[in-house]
C-alpha cells in the first residue's frame, strides 16, 4: 500500500490486516455505546479501524488536524468518493463481461481515472501550503508526480484522440447478405458514421425540404427495434452492436487495453484502496464539526504507552447525547489511577450514571480511532479491548432467564479480559432482587479487582457500596487493585449531572426527587384535606 491516509507505512497496514495491534472492540459494543449512530459508515465497519498502535494514532491525529483546519479537504474527498466508486464498480462489471464490452470499459476506466487525477491536481494540490500531515502531503506529491510525468501527458492526449473518435459515432451502416429466398445469411457493419441517419418518412422530408434520398436516408426500419421488444431481444441487439463496434475499434483499443493493464490498473489501485479511508475521514470530521458547532470542547489526547494505564480527562462529556440534543453538554473530570482503577458509580435514577459511563468508553474508542475526544484536555493509554454489559431484552432469556443471561455475558467477559482492558457495566444484575444482586456484584467486582483492569460499574445497588471497604480489604490483600466510588450528584433536589469522586451517603435520592414533584406525606395530606 503506497499511499494511506490512516496508516503511516505499508508495514503498519500489513500488521493491521494480520490483526496485530488491533483491539477487541466489537460492533455490538459500538452499538451499545452509541458510536455507530454518530459515525455511520456504509462501505465498511467502524470496528475495523481501531488500533492500539501509538504511531498509527498520532499519524491519524495529524490527518484529522488537517481535515478540521481545512474544510476544503472534506469537499475534495466528497467529490472524489463517487468517481472512485464508479471505477470500482466498473472493474467488477469488467471482470464479469466478455470481450464485447471490455474495450469500452477500458476507455471509461481511463476517463474516470483522469477525472480523479484532475480533481486532485486542481483542488487538493493548491492546499499543500496549509497542510501539515504526512498523509495529505504525500498524496499531493504522488498526484504531482503522476500528472507531470510524460507518460501521463501522452496518455491524456491519446485518451482525447480516441474518445473523440468513439463519441463522434452517431450511426453505423449495416449490410445484410440474403440467400436465394431472400432470407438473411449473415450481417455486418459496413461503415461507422459521424451523423445520424434520417428516418425517411414523408413528414421528415417535408420538414427538411429534402425529397431526395441519399446514403443517410432510411428506406425501411428494421422490425427488431420496435419499442415493444422484450428485455432479452434488446440485450441481444445491444450485444450484437457492441460486439460490432468493438471489432471496428479493436485495432486501436487492443494496444489501449494493454496500457490500462500496465499503467492505469497500477496507479488507480492506490486510489480505490482509499475508498473506505475516505468515508471514515469524512464521516468522523462531520461528527467533529457537529460537536464544535454546538459549542462543545474537543481535543487530541496525549497518547501514553499501554502499560502506563493512563486516563486523565478534563471536561469529559458524552458525544452521542451532545449530537442528539445539539447543545453544549455539562462537563466532568474523570481519571483512573492507583487509588481507583475500577469505580462503582451510584446516584439518583436519570442522574447521568449511564451517560458518563458511556462517555468514558466513547473517549477511549475515539482516541483509538485517532479522532479528537470529547474533552478539554486528555491523557490516555490505549486499551486492548472494550467490553460492555448493559441491560438487554429477551433474546437469550427463554432458556436461561434474565439473571442467567446476565451471568453468562459476565462469564464471557472474564474469558477475554486482561489488565489492559476496559469494561463498562450499566445497571448490571438489575434482573434480580437487591440482596442477590449485591452478592453477585461483589463477586464480580472482586474479579475485576484481581484482573486489575479499568472499568465502571454503574448501579442502583446501594447495598453494594456499603460493602466496598470489605471488598477492598479482601482483594488488596490478595494482590488486587483498589475499587473506588463515584456519585452522580444532586443539588437542592435537582440532578446536577456532575460526577464526584466520594463515598455515597447511602440514599437513592428518591426523597429529594419525590419532594420536588410534591410526592411527600405532608403535600399529599394537604391535597387530601382540600377535598
N, C-alpha and C positions, 0 to 999 in steps of 0.2 A: 504494500500500500504506500504509494509515493507521497500523496497528499492526504492528510486527515485534519479535520477541524477540531477533533476531540481527543486524538492520541498523538503524543509528541514524536513518536517514531514507529517504524514498522515493527520493531521488537515489542513495544508496548501493545500494539494492536494484536499481534500474534499471541501474546500472553493472555489478552482478554478473550480471544477466540478459544484458547485452550482452557479457559476457566480459572487461570491463575490471577490472584488478586481480585477476584470477583466476590463480593459479599453475598451472603444468603439473605436477599431481600425479595420476597416473592410478590407476585402480582396481587395475591389475596391480602397481603399486609398493606400494600399501597392502597387497595380499595378500602380497607378498614381505617387507615389514616386519612383517606380522602385525597391523596396526591394525584391519583389518576383522574379525578374530576376536575382538577385545575391545570393539569398538563395532559391534555387529551391527544394522544398520538394515534394515527390511523395506519401508518405503514410499518410500524414496529411497536415493541412493548417498552415502556419506560423502565421496567425492571432489568432490561438488557444493557442499560447504560451505566449501572452503578460500578464503582471501583473503590478499592482500598488503597490504591497507589497514590502516594503523596505527589509524585511528579505529574501524574495524569490530572489530578485535581487542580493543581496550580496552573497547568497548561490551559485547562478549560476556564479557569478564573480569568486568565488574560483574554481569552476569546470572548467571554461574556462581558468583560470590561469594554472591549471594542464595540460589541453589539449595543450595550447600554449607552455609550458615549456617542455613537454614530447611528442614529435611526435609519440612515440611508442603507446601511448594511442589511437590515431586515427586508427593506424594499427590494434590494438586488436579489436576495435569496428567495424571496416570494416569487419574483418574476422567473427565476431560474428553475424553480421546482417543477412547473408543468412541462417545460421543454425537456428536462431530464426524464420525467415520467413518460413522455411520448417516445423518447429514444428507447427506454427500457421495454415499453410495450411493443415497439416496432421490432426489436430484437426477438421478442417472444413470438411474434407473428412470423417473422422471417425464418425462425427455426422450424416452424410448422408448415411453411409454404414450400411449394415446388419451384422449379426454375422459371415458371411462367410469371411469378411475381417477384422473384428475388432481386432482379436487376433494378426494378423500380424502387424496391425497398432500400437498395443501396444508395440510390440518389437521394431519397428522402432522409435517410440517416445522416448523410453528409450535410444536407441543408440544415438539419436540426443541430448538428454539431457546430456548424459555422455560426448559427444563431446564438448558441451558448457562448462561444468564444467572443463574438461581437458584443454581447451583453456585458460579459465580464470585463472586456477591454474598455468599453465606453463608460461603464457605470461603477465598476469596482476599482479599477486601476487608479482613477483620479483621487480616490480616498486614501491612497497609500501614505501621504504625509501625516494623516490623522491617526493612523493605525499603530498599535504597539505590540500586538500579539504575533508570535512566530507563525501561527497558523494562517492568518489572513495575509500577512506579508509574504509568506511562502506561496500562497495561492496567487497573489498578484504577480510575483516573479515568474511563476510557472506559466501563467497566461501570457505574459510579455515574451517569454522565451518561445512559446509556441506560435504566437501570432506574428512575430517578427522574423520567423525562420523562412528561408527561401522556399522550402517545401510547402509550407502553409500558404504562402502567397501564390505559388504555382497551382496549388490545389484549388484555391478560391477562384482563380481565373478559369481553370478547367471546368469548375462547377457552373460558373456563369455561362460558359460556352455551351455546355451540354444541356443544362436546364433550359436555356433559351430555345434550343432545338426541340426539346421534348414539350415544353409549354406552348410552343407555336403550333403544335399538331392540332388541327381543328377537324380533320376528316381523313378517311382513307378510301381509296378506290379498290373495290373488291372485284376479282374476276372469278367466274364460276364456269367450269367446263361441263358440258352436257353430253349425255350419250345419245344414241340414235332415237331414243324415245323421249328425249328432252328431260331426262332425269339427271340431277347433279351428280357428277362423278367425283370431282374434287374442287376445292376453292382456295383462294389465297389473296393476299394483299398485293395489288399492282402498283400502288403509289401511296405516299403519305403526303397530305396536302396541308397548307397553312391557311386555308379558308374553308368555311362550312359549305356543304352543297345546298342548293335551293330545292325546296320541296317539289317544284314543278307544277303545282296546281294553278288553276286559272286565276284565283284571287291574287296569289303572289305575283304572277306575271303582270297583272293589271297594276298592282301597287308599285312594282318595279319598272313599269312601262317597258318590259323586256319580253318580247314574244318569240324570241329565237331560243333555240336550245343550244347548250354548249356542254362541255365536259363536266360542269358542276351543277347541271340541272337534272333532277331526278325524274325519270320517266315512269317508274313504278316502285312503290315501297315494298320492302321485304316484310312479309307477314309476321315473322318471329319477334318483331319489335313492337307489337301491339301492347298497350298498357295492361291488357288482360292476361299477360303471361304470368305463369306461376313462378315461385322463387327458384325452383330447380332449372326452369328454362332460362331465366335471367342469369343465373350463375353460370350455366353452360355457355351462354353468349359472351358474358364478361370474360370467362376463361379463354374462349377462342380468340377474342380480340386482344386481350393482354398478352397471350402467347404470341400472336402475330406481331404486335408492337415490339415485344422483347426481341423477337427474331430480327426485326428491322434494325434495332439499335444494338444488337448483341455485339457486333464488332467494336462499337465504341465503348460499350459498358463492360465488356469482358475484362479489359485492362483496368477499367474503373473499379470493378469489384475487387480486384487484387489490391488496389490502392486502399480500399476500405478495410480489407482484412489486415493489411500490413501497417496502416497508419491510423485510420480513424478508430478502429476497434481498440487499439492500444491506448490512444490518447483520450478517447471518450470514456474508457473504463473508469479512470480515476474520478471523473465527474459523476458517473452513475453510482459509484460507491459512496458518494457524498449524500445521496438522497435521504437516507434515514437520519444522518447527522444534521442536515439542513432543517428537516422538520423538527427535530429535537431542539435545535438552537432557536428557531423562530418561535415555537410554542412556549419555551421557557422564558424567552425575552418578553413575550406578550404577558406572561404572568408577572414578571418583574415590573413592567410598565403599569399594569393594573394596580399593583400594591403601592407603587410610588405615587400614582395619580390620586390615590385615596389618602395620601399623607402619611403612610406607614414607613418606618425606618427599615433600611436594608444594608447589609454589609457583607464583604467577603471575609470568611473566617480565616484566622491563622491556623494552619494545619500542623498538629504535633504528631510525632510517631505514635503508632497504635499502642505500644507498651506504656506510654505515659498515661493513658486512660483519662485524658483531659476533656473537660466540658465546663466552660465558664462563659456564660452568655448574659449580656446585659440588655434588658429591654426586649425580651423574647415575647412573641405573640403567635397566634395560630393563623397562618396564611389562608387556610381553607375558609375559615369563618370570615376573615377580612375580605376575601373575594366575594363571598355570598352577600355580605352586608354592604360592601363597597364603602367602607368608612374606616376611620382611624381606630385602631384597637387599643385596649388597655394593655400596658406592658408589665412584665415581671422580670426579675433577675433569677437565674437558675444556675446551679453548679453541682457537679459531682466531685467529691473529694474524699480524703481518707476517713473523714467522720461520717460520710454519707455516700456510699456507692449505690445504695438502694434506699428508696423512700416509700413510706406508707403515707399516702395523701388522703386526708379526711376533710370533712366540712359539709356545709349545707347542700341539699339537693339543688341542682342547677346553679351551683355556685362557682363553676368554672373548673371543676376537677378534671373532667374529660377533655375540656378544651386545652388546658395546659399540658396534660399527659400527651395528647396527640401533637401538641406544638413541639415538645421535646423530640419525639420520633421524627416529625417532619423536618426539624432543623438538622438532625443527623443525615436524613435522606438527601435533602437539598445540598448539604455540604459535600456529600459523596457523589453527587452528580456534577459538582464543580460550579454550582449556581450560587448566587448570593443567598444569604439566610435571613429569616425574619427577625432581625435584632439590630441593636445599635453597635454592638461590639461582641465578638465571639472568638473563643479559642477552643478548638475541637480536635480530638483524636478520632480517627475513623473507627468504626466497629466492623466486625467480621460477619455480623448478622443482626437483623431486627426481627423480633418476634412480638406478635400482638395476641391478646386474649380478651376479646370484647364480648358482651352479651350476644347470643346468637338466637336464631329462630329454631325451628324444629326439624332441620334437615337430617339430623342423625340422632334424634331423641326417641324414635319409636322403639329401637332395640335397647338403647342404653338409659333413656330418661335424661332429663336436663342435667342433673348432677353428674351422672355417668359420662355424659358427653363432655362436660367441662373438665372433668378429671382426665379423660382420655387426651384432650387437647393439651393440658398441662404436662402430661406424661410425655407427649411428643416433643414439647419444647425442651424438656430436660434431656431427651435423647440427642439433641442437636446443639444445645447452648454451650458456650465457652466463656472464660473470664473476660473475653474481649467483645462479648455480645451485649445487645440492648434488648430489654424486654419491657413491654408496656401492657399492664393488666388493668382493665377498666371494669369496675363492679364485678369482678370475678367471684364466682360462688354465690351469686345472688339468687340462685335457684333453690336454696335450701334455707333452713332456719338459722338464726344468728349464732346459736351455740355450736351447731355442727359446722357452719361455715367458718367461724372463728378458729375452731380446732384445725380444720383442713388448711386454712390460710396460714396459720402459724407454722405448720409443717412445710408448706410451700415456700414461705419467706425464709425459713431456716435453710432450705435447699438452695435458694438464690444466694444467701449469705455465704454458704460454703463454696459455691461456684465462683463467687467474687465478681459477678457480672454487674453491669449498671442497669438500673431499672426503676420503675414507678408502679406501685400497687395503689390504684385509686379505689377507695372503698367506703361503703356506708357502715362498715362493721366497727363501731366504736369500742366494742369489747376487745377487738384485736389490738388497738393502740395501747390499751392498758396493759397488754401482755408483752410489750416490746422490750422493757427492761430485762424481763426474764429471758426472752428470746435472745437478746444481745449477749447476756451473760453466758448462756449456753454455747452460742455459736462462736463467739470470740475466743472462748477457752478451747474450742476445738479447731481454731485456726481460720474461722470465717471472718467476713468483713462486717463492719458495723452497719446496722439499719437505723435510719433516722426518720423523722416525721416532718410532714408539711401540712399546713392547714389552709384551706380556702376560706378567706375572711368574710366577716360581716361587720358592717359599720352602721350603728343605730337602726338595726333591723333590716338594712339593705345589703344585698350581696355586693361586695366591692370588686370581686373577680381578681383580687390581689392574693398572691400565694406567699405565705410566710413560713419560714423555717422555725418551727417551735413545736412544743408538745400541745396536743389538743386538750381542751378543757373538759372533754367527755360529753359535751352536749351535741345534739344533732341540729341545733339552731331552729328546731321546729317551733319553739315557743315564740321566738322573735318574729319569725315569718307569719305565724298564726295571728299574733297581735297586730301586725301590720295590716292584715286583712279583716280585723275585727273578730277573729275567732278566739276569744278568751272567755272564761266563765263570766267575768264582770260585764263584758259587752253583750254576751248572749242574754244574761239576766235582764239587762236594761231593755233589750229589744222585746223580750217576753213580757215585761211589766207594762209596756206601752200598748199591748194588745187588749 
